[in-house]
Amino acid sequence: MPTERKKMLAGELYDPFDPELVAGRERARDLCQTLNATRESDVDVRRAILRGLFGAGGDTVWMQPPFFCDYGTNIELGERVYFNFNCVVLDVCRVTVGDYTLFGPAVQIYTPLHPFDAELRRREEFGKPVAIGSDVWVGGGAIILPGVTIGSRAVIGAGSVVTRDVPDGVFAAGNPCRVIREIS
């Protein structure tokens, strides 16, 4: 029988109160709290925290705290990804981000979902992964919902709510986010 963590990562219903998952969230929150308490001059300390927090990419990520996530280990970053102040990544499923992608302040990426059935919602939840390509720019305050894929070289306008996939090389914005035009 698969563990609750394996079910979670597979996008199946899982018990969020499973001790292994609770411990994983506590670990990430402790690391985020330590990261968020660092000063700009604590470059080596920040780098060590980021290496320990993320599943991949902690060696080159450029992070402006505060930053918050559920597990961190489910976040896989390419080279030189940038997070501006106050970003949140709820990573119950994988969040993959390509090289040189930029996140403006207060960007939020969500992978968790909850059943519509209230009885079931009391015990279990599920999620869908998020994939973001390389050289993407996500404007400040944008929200990326579970299951979304954003193509490489796309630009997402500030304040957008991304509810569906965005293709490569387009400017998309709004609530809900929609393609405005190709980027030439």
Disulfide bonds with the S-S distance in Angstrom:
none
